[in-house]
């Protein structure tokens, strides 16, 4: 099983659906699910937090809602997409030939209500870390980061230093065997291997 993390900055790409489908075709033998970043909606939450000092918890919850809004938008662009909030709806979507979009807010809330650790409730853990946590939660073999830039040259720590992933990402991705990368703005939309964790 593979988790695709769609960066929120890509939601303005005009042919977004076709590009996502091109990536999915490269992994057509696998069950695929998608996590969508918060994009511009999450940026608004950041601005509110700077202006009004919302606090980590409030900002985290609003950022999760921004991710849900972005997922709702992507569901409108991909006819086969279905937002799923639990393992049962995930399995049902796959069985129906649909492309599941994970409602990250529901998955994290349910896990935390049962006392399990997810990701820190700070801006150090963005949707990249949330996607990595979800990939580990689902025992995914691969996490593919769909970004607006080419694959990093260095390792996870270097990518953090370069601002390409958040500071919590290396720890969040530690339980995912393979992390790959694709510049979704490139013509090829080619998935390339990046980090082999295990």
ChimeraX attribute file (.defattr): number of C-alpha atoms within 10 A of each C-alpha:
attribute: neighborCount
match mode: 1-to-1
recipient: residues
	/A:1	15
	/A:2	21
	/A:3	28
	/A:4	26
	/A:5	25
	/A:6	28
	/A:7	20
	/A:8	24
	/A:9	14
	/A:10	19
	/A:11	21
	/A:12	10
	/A:13	12
	/A:14	9
	/A:15	11
	/A:16	17
	/A:17	16
	/A:18	12
	/A:19	20
	/A:20	17
	/A:21	14
	/A:22	17
	/A:23	19
	/A:24	19
	/A:25	11
	/A:26	12
	/A:27	14
	/A:28	11
	/A:29	9
	/A:30	13
	/A:31	16
	/A:32	20
	/A:33	26
	/A:34	25
	/A:35	29
	/A:36	30
	/A:37	29
	/A:38	27
	/A:39	21
	/A:40	17
	/A:41	19
	/A:42	24
	/A:43	14
	/A:44	15
	/A:45	22
	/A:46	19
	/A:47	11
	/A:48	13
	/A:49	17
	/A:50	11
	/A:51	9
	/A:52	9
	/A:53	12
	/A:54	15
	/A:55	12
	/A:56	13
	/A:57	12
	/A:58	14
	/A:59	20
	/A:60	23
	/A:61	15
	/A:62	20
	/A:63	26
	/A:64	25
	/A:65	20
	/A:66	24
	/A:67	26
	/A:68	24
	/A:69	19
	/A:70	24
	/A:71	27
	/A:72	17
	/A:73	13
	/A:74	21
	/A:75	18
	/A:76	12
	/A:77	15
	/A:78	16
	/A:79	11
	/A:80	13
	/A:81	20
	/A:82	25
	/A:83	23
	/A:84	21
	/A:85	18
	/A:86	14
	/A:87	12
	/A:88	9
	/A:89	15
	/A:90	20
	/A:91	14
	/A:92	14
	/A:93	20
	/A:94	15
	/A:95	10
	/A:96	10
	/A:97	11
	/A:98	19
	/A:99	23
	/A:100	25
	/A:101	26
	/A:102	26
	/A:103	24
	/A:104	26
	/A:105	19
	/A:106	15
	/A:107	18
	/A:108	19
	/A:109	15
	/A:110	14
	/A:111	13
	/A:112	12
	/A:113	9
	/A:114	8
	/A:115	9
	/A:116	10
	/A:117	11
	/A:118	17
	/A:119	19
	/A:120	15
	/A:121	16
	/A:122	14
	/A:123	15
	/A:124	14
	/A:125	18
	/A:126	23
	/A:127	28
	/A:128	26
	/A:129	24
	/A:130	27
	/A:131	27
	/A:132	31
	/A:133	24
	/A:134	23
	/A:135	28
	/A:136	20
	/A:137	14
	/A:138	14
	/A:139	15
	/A:140	20
	/A:141	16
	/A:142	24
	/A:143	28
	/A:144	24
	/A:145	26
	/A:146	28
	/A:147	21
	/A:148	18
	/A:149	13
	/A:150	15
	/A:151	19
	/A:152	15
	/A:153	9
	/A:154	13
	/A:155	12
	/A:156	22
	/A:157	15
	/A:158	13
	/A:159	18
	/A:160	16
	/A:161	12
	/A:162	12
	/A:163	10
	/A:164	18
	/A:165	22
	/A:166	20
	/A:167	20
	/A:168	20
	/A:169	24
	/A:170	18
	/A:171	13
	/A:172	21
	/A:173	25
	/A:174	16
	/A:175	18
	/A:176	23
	/A:177	17
	/A:178	19
	/A:179	23
	/A:180	17
	/A:181	23
	/A:182	24
	/A:183	19
	/A:184	25
	/A:185	17
	/A:186	13
	/A:187	8
	/A:188	12
	/A:189	19
	/A:190	15
	/A:191	20
	/A:192	15
	/A:193	14
	/A:194	19
	/A:195	19
	/A:196	13
	/A:197	14
	/A:198	8
